[in-house]
């Protein structure tokens, strides 16, 4: 039976990703910012579904009796496909592949009972299928890694179960270039990573796809269509775009999956939007055409959503994308390079005038809300912030990123200047800006009238240690305790995307057990309804899956890539009770690795494919007397990084080679 025969739980008016509309309508034109331009012609997508959101009725689809198109309970747009309960009913479409590729096929599905099926068949044989649970609210289901060659016929089918089935908004994604696989003594992390990588990849757009622009909760049909570029969802699933804050936090997970083209295209689109007319703020969100600004967040060059930490984070993440990919565009593309320099120079100067910080410049917000420029990512506080902990911490990391990128470019003078700017800002923060209090008494922001704010500020609290601007020592440890207590108490954030930062905060400060606790809490809430009911479940918020992928590799496995230098470092951050953790198909640049940590004392790296040898720095917490490399004793060396002592060894690992390092 169709959804209309049972009570509505909620009216979700969400996105129909590929619904054909008319391109170039007036609203679409209005959303193009000063730097926007029509997207360059792109080759058609190699695999395209006709009428994926059923907005053209039954066009392109085949229906048995007991099925059809309805309007009572769409996920996005105005229509959906339904199947009544009982055996033998099917809604399907068969498409022919025009090129070679591997794909993920996703759809939003709601059911009144169990035993329905979502199936993909290639040339008549089942390639992937899912049994559908009983879930009356829409959830996103994905059939993954379906390989096709030209001429293959792919059938996408929804098949009936014990009760009604509703289906909507089919989307084709290119399967990620990397397919990393986790193994461990702890089945929880294996389950978590397997879910996360599949879910994250389901949000990736197939370049060349024709899709709507400016879709949001107020305009579910959008304003026109465009050709989507390399991109992935980063933000609410009911909006046709990606957001700077979300994208910055998802970038590491995307890097692990090898989504380098998507990371670069999205970063470059934000960089191009940070114009003088915008006072060097990047746009807050862009459509998936990677060119036009998302209209719900952009009204004019002086009236658009902008938050101080965002530009700084995008600079930091550009450096990280360079280290994952090895792509020299990050230091050679003038659009990106100008963005780094403007953000860490003119932007800071233009937005520093409310509070006297002496010789140090600190970028400020207006204290007047997100459309006027807010100092903090914490949009709900209502505090008239001029300066905030998340902004100053992000500014510090942006300085370090420009220094690193300048060195990679060969400009040692510029690198030295930005290293000095970072040192000065960190020293000022710890001696003056953050006050002398500890825990709840540490300053985490200043109002426009100069008042220092302490207590719980959510993002402007946990970003300070996450961005490592807080000096190591008892004060930082007390503040980490305070963050954990507050995030666990009555004032914990209600939105899951805020909690996704906590594993990063604690991993970067060597609180492995606490970080793992928060990873599990985020994952265990994936099937809970998001606080924004139009978004769907927590697990269907893209940031959740991407961050869990990144936190597994950069957090638990402690991987720091450096593809341009053909190098990487690792550090076991296994929590209590996890005896060992390994990964295969870990890709850095053009090389592939396997890595396994046994506790905190033994690590094995295999260089499974690549064209150049890599230098591996294997780190272990603490000071150890003995280090062995493939069983041969080596002199132990130690270093102190951000207040923590590590024993380490460097070893050249050629393609095809495997090295085991152990400390005692």
C-alpha positions in Angstrom: 0.0 0.0 0.0 1.1 3.6 -0.5 2.3 5.9 2.2 -1.1 7.7 2.2 -2.7 4.7 3.9 -0.7 5.1 7.1 -0.3 8.1 9.4 2.4 10.6 8.3 5.2 10.9 10.8 6.7 14.0 9.2 6.6 15.7 5.9 10.1 15.6 4.6 10.5 17.8 1.6 14.1 16.9 0.6 16.3 17.0 -2.4 15.8 15.2 -5.7 19.4 15.2 -6.8 19.0 14.6 -10.6 15.6 16.0 -11.3 15.6 17.7 -14.7 14.7 21.4 -14.6 15.2 24.4 -16.8 18.8 25.9 -16.4 19.4 29.5 -16.1 16.2 30.7 -14.4 16.3 34.1 -12.7 16.9 32.7 -9.2 19.8 30.7 -10.5 21.3 33.8 -12.1 20.8 35.8 -8.9 22.8 33.3 -6.9 25.9 33.7 -9.0 28.3 35.8 -7.1 30.6 38.5 -8.5 33.3 35.9 -9.3 30.9 33.3 -10.6 30.8 32.4 -14.3 28.9 29.7 -16.3 30.4 26.3 -15.8 32.7 25.1 -18.6 31.1 22.5 -20.9 31.6 19.1 -19.4 31.3 15.6 -20.9 28.0 13.9 -20.2 28.0 11.5 -17.2 29.0 7.9 -18.3 26.0 6.6 -16.4 22.7 8.5 -16.1 19.4 7.6 -14.7 16.3 9.1 -16.4 13.9 10.9 -14.1 15.6 9.8 -10.9 13.2 11.7 -8.6 10.0 10.6 -10.5 9.2 14.3 -11.1 8.2 13.4 -14.7 5.8 10.7 -13.5 6.7 7.3 -14.8 9.1 8.4 -17.6 12.1 6.1 -17.9 10.7 3.6 -15.3 8.8 0.3 -15.6 5.9 -0.5 -13.2 4.1 -3.7 -12.4 0.6 -3.8 -11.1 0.3 -2.5 -7.5 2.9 0.2 -8.1 3.0 3.7 -9.4 3.9 7.3 -8.9 2.3 9.3 -6.0 2.5 12.8 -4.5 1.6 12.0 -0.9 5.0 11.5 0.7 7.9 12.5 -1.5 11.4 12.6 -0.2 12.3 15.5 -2.5 10.4 17.5 -5.1 6.8 16.6 -5.5 6.6 12.9 -6.5 7.8 9.4 -5.5 7.4 5.8 -6.6 5.4 3.4 -4.4 4.9 -0.3 -4.2 1.9 -1.8 -2.3 2.6 -4.7 0.1 2.7 -8.2 -1.1 4.8 -10.4 -3.4 5.8 -9.9 -7.0 5.7 -6.1 -7.5 8.6 -4.1 -8.9 9.5 -0.6 -10.1 12.7 -0.6 -12.2 14.8 1.2 -14.8 17.5 -0.3 -17.1 20.3 2.0 -18.3 23.1 1.2 -20.6 26.7 2.1 -19.6 28.5 4.3 -22.2 32.0 3.9 -20.5 34.0 1.8 -18.2 33.6 2.5 -14.5 32.6 1.4 -11.0 29.6 2.9 -9.4 27.5 3.2 -6.2 23.8 3.6 -6.7 21.8 5.3 -3.9 18.2 5.9 -3.2 16.0 7.3 -0.4 13.6 4.6 0.7 10.8 4.4 3.3 8.9 1.2 4.2 5.9 0.2 6.2 7.3 -3.2 7.0 10.2 -5.6 6.3 11.3 -7.8 3.4 11.3 -5.4 0.5 14.4 -5.4 -1.7 16.6 -2.8 -3.4 18.5 -4.5 -6.2 21.0 -3.9 -8.9 21.4 -6.4 -11.8 24.0 -6.3 -14.5 23.0 -8.1 -17.7 20.4 -9.9 -15.7 22.6 -11.1 -12.8 22.3 -9.7 -9.3 25.4 -7.5 -8.7 24.2 -6.0 -5.4 21.1 -6.1 -3.2 19.8 -5.0 0.1 16.9 -6.3 2.2 14.9 -3.3 3.4 14.1 -2.9 7.0 10.9 -1.5 8.4 11.5 2.2 8.6 8.6 4.7 7.9 11.0 7.6 7.6 13.2 7.9 4.5 16.7 6.5 4.8 19.4 6.5 2.2 20.4 3.0 0.9 23.4 2.3 -1.3 24.4 -0.5 -3.6 28.2 -0.3 -3.9 31.0 -0.9 -6.2 29.1 -2.1 -9.3 31.6 -2.4 -12.2 30.4 -1.8 -15.7 31.9 -1.8 -19.2 30.5 -0.1 -22.3 27.2 -1.8 -23.3 26.5 -3.4 -20.0 22.8 -3.1 -19.0 22.2 -2.1 -15.4 18.8 -2.6 -13.9 17.9 -0.6 -10.8 14.9 -2.2 -9.0 12.7 -1.7 -6.0 10.9 -4.8 -5.1 7.9 -5.3 -2.8 7.9 -6.7 0.7 5.4 -7.3 3.5 4.1 -3.7 3.4 4.3 -0.6 1.3 7.6 0.6 -0.1 8.3 4.2 -1.2 11.4 5.1 -3.2 12.7 8.5 -4.4 15.8 10.4 -5.5 18.1 7.9 -7.1 21.7 9.0 -7.4 24.8 7.6 -9.2 28.2 8.0 -7.6 31.6 7.0 -9.0 33.0 4.5 -6.5 36.0 5.9 -4.7 39.4 5.4 -6.2 40.6 3.8 -2.9 38.8 1.0 -1.2 40.5 0.9 2.2 39.8 -2.1 4.4 40.1 -2.3 8.2 40.8 -5.3 10.3 41.1 -5.4 14.1 40.8 -7.4 17.3 37.8 -5.1 18.0 34.9 -5.8 15.7 33.3 -2.4 16.5 35.9 -0.5 14.5 35.6 -2.9 11.6 31.8 -2.4 11.5 32.1 1.3 11.9 34.7 1.8 9.2 32.9 -0.4 6.7 29.6 1.5 7.2 31.4 4.9 7.1 33.3 4.4 3.9 30.3 3.1 2.0 28.1 5.9 3.3 30.7 8.6 2.6 31.2 7.4 -1.0 27.4 7.5 -1.6 27.5 11.3 -1.3 30.0 11.8 -4.2 28.6 13.2 -7.5 29.4 11.8 -10.9 30.9 14.7 -12.9 28.8 15.6 -15.9 25.5 14.8 -14.2 22.7 17.3 -14.8 21.2 18.3 -11.6 19.2 21.1 -9.9 20.6 24.2 -8.4 19.5 26.1 -5.3 17.4 23.4 -3.7 16.6 23.9 -0.1 13.8 23.4 2.4 12.0 26.4 1.1 12.4 25.7 -2.6 12.4 21.9 -3.0 12.4 22.1 -6.8 15.4 24.4 -7.0 15.8 27.2 -9.5 17.3 25.6 -12.6 19.8 22.9 -13.6 23.5 22.8 -14.1 26.2 20.4 -14.9 27.8 19.0 -11.7 31.5 19.1 -11.3 33.7 16.9 -9.1 32.1 17.3 -5.7 30.5 15.6 -2.7 27.7 16.5 -0.3 28.9 18.5 2.6 26.0 19.9 4.6 22.3 19.2 4.8 21.1 16.4 2.6 18.1 18.5 1.5 20.2 21.3 -0.1 21.9 21.1 -3.4 25.4 22.2 -2.3 28.4 21.9 -0.2 29.4 24.1 2.8 32.9 25.4 3.7 32.7 24.3 7.3 31.4 20.8 6.5 33.8 20.3 3.6 36.8 21.3 5.7 35.9 18.7 8.3 35.2 16.0 5.7 38.4 16.6 3.7 40.5 14.1 5.5 38.0 11.3 5.1 37.8 12.2 1.4 41.5 12.1 1.2 41.6 8.5 2.6 39.1 7.5 -0.1 41.2 9.1 -2.8 38.7 11.8 -3.7 41.5 14.2 -4.6 39.7 15.7 -7.7 36.7 16.5 -5.6 38.7 18.0 -2.8 40.6 20.3 -5.2 37.6 21.4 -7.2 35.7 22.3 -4.0 38.6 24.1 -2.4 39.3 26.0 -5.5 35.7 27.1 -5.8 35.8 28.5 -2.3 39.1 30.2 -3.0 37.7 31.9 -6.1 34.8 33.2 -4.1 37.0 35.1 -1.6 37.0 38.3 -3.6 37.7 41.9 -2.5 34.0 42.6 -2.9 33.4 39.9 -0.2 36.2 41.4 1.9 38.1 38.2 1.3 35.5 36.0 3.0 34.8 32.8 1.0 31.2 32.0 0.1 29.6 29.9 2.7 28.1 27.4 0.3 28.2 26.6 -3.4 26.0 24.5 -5.7 27.3 21.2 -7.0 28.2 22.9 -10.3 31.2 24.2 -8.2 30.5 27.7 -9.6 27.2 29.3 -8.4 26.6 30.3 -4.8 23.8 28.5 -2.9 21.0 31.0 -2.8 19.7 30.3 0.7 23.0 31.5 2.1 23.9 34.2 -0.5 21.8 37.3 -1.2 24.4 39.9 -2.3 28.1 40.7 -1.9 27.3 42.4 1.4 24.6 40.0 2.5 25.7 36.4 2.7 26.5 33.9 5.4 30.2 34.2 6.6 32.0 33.0 9.6 35.6 33.9 10.5 37.0 30.4 11.1 36.0 29.2 7.6 38.6 30.8 5.4 41.4 29.9 7.8 40.2 26.3 7.9 40.1 26.1 4.1 43.8 27.3 4.0 44.8 24.6 6.5 42.8 21.9 4.6 44.4 22.9 1.3 47.8 22.1 2.8 46.4 18.8 4.1 45.0 18.0 0.7 48.4 18.7 -0.8 50.0 16.2 1.6 47.4 13.5 0.8 47.5 13.9 -3.0 50.9 15.3 -3.9 49.2 17.5 -6.5 51.4 20.5 -7.1 48.4 22.6 -8.2 48.1 23.4 -4.5 51.3 25.5 -4.7 51.2 26.5 -8.4 47.5 27.5 -9.0 47.4 31.3 -8.7 43.7 31.2 -7.6 44.6 28.9 -4.6 47.9 30.7 -3.8 46.2 34.2 -3.8 43.5 32.8 -1.5 46.1 31.6 1.0 47.9 34.9 1.0 44.8 37.1 1.1 43.2 35.1 3.9 46.2 35.3 6.1 47.1 38.9 5.3 44.4 41.3 3.9 41.5 39.4 5.5 43.1 39.7 9.0 43.9 43.4 8.5 40.4 44.2 7.2 38.7 42.4 10.1 40.8 43.6 13.1 39.6 46.8 14.7 37.2 46.1 17.6 39.7 44.8 20.1 43.3 46.0 20.7 45.6 43.1 20.5 48.8 45.1 20.4 51.3 44.0 17.8 49.4 40.8 17.0 46.5 40.9 14.6 43.4 38.8 15.3 40.6 38.5 12.8 37.2 39.5 14.2 33.5 39.2 13.5 30.9 41.8 13.8 28.8 40.3 16.6 25.7 40.8 14.5 24.9 37.3 13.1 25.8 35.0 10.3 24.7 37.2 7.4 26.9 40.1 8.7 30.0 38.0 9.7 30.2 36.0 12.9 33.4 35.3 14.8 32.5 31.7 15.8 31.0 28.6 14.3 28.7 28.5 17.4 25.7 30.1 15.7 23.3 29.5 18.5 25.1 31.2 21.4 23.6 34.7 20.9 26.8 36.2 22.2 28.0 39.4 20.3 31.4 37.9 19.7 34.2 40.0 18.2 36.9 37.3 18.7 36.4 33.6 19.4 38.5 30.6 20.3 37.7 28.7 17.2 38.6 31.7 15.0 42.0 32.4 16.6 42.9 28.7 16.7 42.0 28.4 13.0 44.0 31.5 12.2 47.0 29.9 14.0 46.8 26.7 11.9 46.3 28.8 8.7 49.6 30.6 9.4 51.4 27.2 9.8 49.8 25.9 6.6 51.0 28.9 4.5 54.5 28.4 6.0 54.4 24.7 4.9 53.1 25.5 1.5 55.7 28.3 1.0 58.5 25.9 1.9 57.1 23.4 -0.6 57.2 26.2 -3.2 60.8 27.0 -2.4 60.1 30.4 -0.7 61.9 30.0 2.5 61.7 33.7 3.4 57.9 33.7 3.2 57.8 30.4 5.1 60.0 31.9 7.9 57.7 35.0 8.1 54.6 32.8 8.6 56.3 30.6 11.1 57.1 33.7 13.1 53.5 34.9 12.7 52.3 31.6 14.1 54.7 31.7 17.0 53.7 35.2 17.9 50.0 34.5 17.8 50.3 31.3 19.9 52.5 33.1 22.5 50.0 36.0 22.6 47.1 33.6 23.0 48.7 31.7 25.9 50.1 34.7 27.8 47.3 37.3 27.2 44.3 36.4 25.1 43.1 33.3 27.0 43.6 34.8 30.4 45.1 33.1 33.4 42.2 30.8 34.4 42.0 27.1 33.9 39.2 24.8 33.0 35.9 26.7 33.1 37.8 29.9 33.8 39.8 29.9 30.6 38.8 32.7 28.2 37.3 31.5 25.0 36.1 34.8 23.4 35.6 38.5 23.6 32.5 40.5 23.0 32.3 43.6 20.8 32.4 45.8 23.9 35.6 44.0 25.1 34.2 41.6 27.7 36.1 38.4 28.2 33.9 35.3 28.1 34.7 32.1 29.9 32.6 28.9 30.5 31.2 26.6 27.8 31.2 27.9 24.3 31.0 24.6 22.3 32.9 25.2 19.1 34.8 28.2 20.5 35.8 26.0 23.4 36.9 22.7 21.8 38.5 24.3 18.7 41.2 25.8 20.9 42.9 22.5 21.9 41.9 20.9 18.6 43.8 23.5 16.7 46.7 23.1 19.1 47.0 26.7 20.0 46.9 25.9 23.8 50.3 25.3 25.2 50.9 21.8 26.6 50.8 21.3 30.3 48.4 21.2 33.2 46.2 24.0 31.9 45.5 22.3 28.6 44.8 19.0 30.4 42.3 20.7 32.7 40.6 22.3 29.7 40.3 18.9 27.9 38.7 17.5 31.1 36.3 20.4 31.1 35.3 19.9 27.4 34.7 16.2 28.0 32.5 16.9 31.0 30.5 19.7 29.4 30.0 17.7 26.1 28.7 14.8 28.2 26.4 16.8 30.4 23.2 18.8 30.1 24.7 21.3 27.8 26.0 18.8 25.2 25.4 19.8 21.6 22.1 18.5 20.2 23.3 18.4 16.6 25.4 15.4 15.7 27.8 17.4 13.4 29.0 19.3 16.4 29.9 16.1 18.2 32.0 14.9 15.2 34.7 17.3 16.2 35.3 15.7 19.6 37.3 12.7 18.4 39.7 15.1 16.6 40.0 17.2 19.7 41.1 14.4 21.9 43.2 12.4 19.4 45.3 15.5 18.7 45.9 15.8 22.4 46.8 12.1 23.0 43.5 11.3 24.8 43.0 8.1 22.9 40.4 6.5 25.1 38.3 9.6 25.2 38.5 10.1 21.4 37.4 6.5 20.8 34.5 7.0 23.3 33.3 9.9 21.2 33.7 8.0 17.9 31.5 5.3 19.3 28.9 7.8 20.5 28.7 9.4 17.1 28.4 6.1 15.3 25.8 4.6 17.8 23.6 7.6 17.1 23.6 7.2 13.3 20.0 5.9 13.2 18.6 8.6 15.4 16.5 11.4 13.8 18.6 14.5 13.3 17.5 17.6 15.2 16.6 19.1 11.8 13.9 16.7 10.8 14.1 17.7 7.2 17.7 16.3 7.1 16.7 12.7 8.0 18.7 10.6 10.4 22.1 11.5 11.9 23.8 8.9 9.7 22.4 10.6 6.6 24.2 13.8 7.6 27.3 13.5 5.3 29.8 14.8 7.9 29.2 11.8 10.2 30.6 9.1 7.8 33.4 11.2 6.3 34.8 12.2 9.7 34.7 8.6 11.0 36.8 7.5 8.0 39.3 10.3 8.7 39.4 9.7 12.4 40.1 6.0 11.9 43.1 6.7 9.7 44.5 10.0 11.0 43.3 9.4 14.6 43.5 5.7 15.6 46.2 4.8 13.1 48.0 8.1 13.5 48.8 8.5 9.8 50.3 11.8 8.7 50.8 11.7 4.9 53.4 13.7 2.9 53.0 12.6 -0.7 55.0 15.4 -2.2 58.1 14.3 -0.1 57.3 10.6 -0.6 57.0 10.3 3.2 54.6 9.4 5.9 54.6 9.1 9.7 52.5 6.9 11.9 51.7 6.7 15.6 49.5 4.0 17.3 46.7 5.7 19.1 44.9 2.5 19.9 42.5 2.8 22.9 42.4 0.4 25.9 41.0 -2.9 24.9 41.9 -2.7 21.2 44.9 -5.0 20.8 45.6 -4.4 17.2 44.3 -2.5 14.2 45.3 -2.7 10.5 44.4 -1.2 7.2 44.9 -2.2 3.6 44.6 -0.1 0.4 45.8 3.0 2.2 46.6 5.4 -0.6 49.0 8.4 -0.4 49.9 10.1 -3.6 50.4 7.4 -6.2 51.4 4.7 -3.6 49.4 2.2 -1.7 50.2 0.8 1.7 49.2 -1.6 4.4 49.7 -0.7 8.0 49.2 -2.6 11.3 49.7 -1.5 14.9 50.0 -4.1 17.6 49.4 -2.1 20.8 51.6 0.9 21.1 54.9 -0.9 20.7 54.9 -2.6 17.2 54.0 -1.3 13.8 54.3 -2.9 10.3 54.2 -1.0 7.1 53.9 -2.6 3.7 54.4 -0.5 0.5 52.1 -2.6 -1.7 52.3 -0.5 -4.9 53.9 2.7 -6.2 56.7 4.1 -8.3 59.0 5.6 -5.6 60.3 4.6 -2.2 58.8 6.3 0.8 60.4 7.4 4.0 58.5 6.1 7.0 58.8 7.7 10.4 57.4 5.2 12.8 56.6 6.9 16.1 55.8 5.3 19.5 54.7 7.2 22.6 57.3 7.5 25.4 61.0 7.0 25.7 62.2 3.5 24.9 65.7 2.0 25.2 65.5 -0.5 22.3 64.2 -0.2 18.8 64.3 -3.0 16.3 63.7 -2.8 12.5 62.9 -6.2 11.0 64.4 -7.7 14.2 67.7 -5.8 13.9 68.5 -3.4 16.8 68.8 0.3 15.9 69.8 3.3 18.0 66.7 4.8 19.8 65.9 8.4 19.1 63.4 10.6 20.8 61.7 13.9 20.0 59.2 16.1 21.8 56.1 17.2 19.7 53.6 19.6 21.3 54.8 18.5 24.8 54.7 14.8 24.2 57.9 12.6 24.0 58.0 10.0 21.2 60.6 7.4 20.3 60.9 7.2 16.6 62.9 5.6 13.7 63.0 6.6 10.0 63.2 3.8 7.4 63.1 3.8 3.6 60.4 1.4 2.3 60.5 0.6 -1.4 57.5 -0.6 -3.4 57.0 -4.3 -2.6 58.8 -4.0 0.7 57.5 -4.5 4.2 59.1 -3.2 7.4 58.3 -4.0 11.1 59.4 -1.6 13.8 59.2 -2.6 17.5 60.2 -0.8 20.7 60.9 -2.3 24.1 
